[in-house]
Amino acid sequence: MLAKLTSKNQLTLPKAIVAVLQGVEYFDVTTDNGRVVLTPVRLVRADAVRAKLADLGISEADVAEAVAWARQE
């Protein structure tokens, strides 16, 4: 099966592939020996939030401190 790369760097997956991957919206994209490898990923929203907090360098202690500050009367 062929998939064409568009001028906007987009690929359309063939229907036969999409049929096998029902419900998948996201893929981890890697390369392996000149091949592009798409691995289906099912995101868990809590994991996405934790990853974003880690990217920002925000720790559990920071969150606890912010909650305590917000609850002050």
RACOR-V561166 format. One line per field, one symbol per residue. ss: DSSP state (a for helix, b for strand, c for the rest). Layout:
ss->???
This chain:
ss->ccccccccccccccaaaaaacccccbbbbbbbccbbbbbbbcccaaaaaaaaaaaacccaaaaaaaaaaaccc
